[in-house]
């Protein structure tokens, strides 16, 4: 039933699992800010401690091994390595938090020691608060800073990790984070501004892929993780393909971003007319 290369895996995201939100030099992310503001999260809960993966990662990974897990997809907290989000200073020098980098080195190495293939996600919604204070994903410059971050992570880890995702669910970031305010940073922007956010996320992905491929120590597999409504064409004829695209783009959830088309067409069909 499953291809011989199919991997049974599990996944997490940094904010949802790590805890230790102020330990060892970690900076503040938008989820630290958002979830610690009363009224934003049910029962005023937060991820300050979460599953304490920061301290328990070894036993967590050993547990994965006991369950027969073959792959572990985890995300890196941008602010754990670059507390204010900035990778390079004005002279082009890189300054990073060694304790944060060591943590992810330990996760990768522990996975490999236990026969588990590590999959890295660079960004799972937790933008550095310092970058959000400067406009966040509304600021085009954030895309270029993200590319610096992606280049650094890839160059450091690609001797051991070949699967690196750029952005997790850009539709959630733009739709829930910047349009209806249900997720961090809790903004409720107009549609034009939200489209700018989506554009800058797509730009960040494209810049990151180019930069990562240039510095990778071995060939990497990369892409973004998408979410949303999807409709498949009944046949390969143009009429059915156009109908499926139109159906996929329909706003059935009250959120214009919640479809694969809005981001996938930009990244997969860049420069190709689609209408």
Beta strands, then each sheet from edge to edge (+ up, - down):
strand 1: 9-11
strand 2: 71-75
strand 3: 117-123
strand 4: 163-168
strand 5: 221-225
sheet 1: 1+ 2+ 3+ 4+ 5+
end
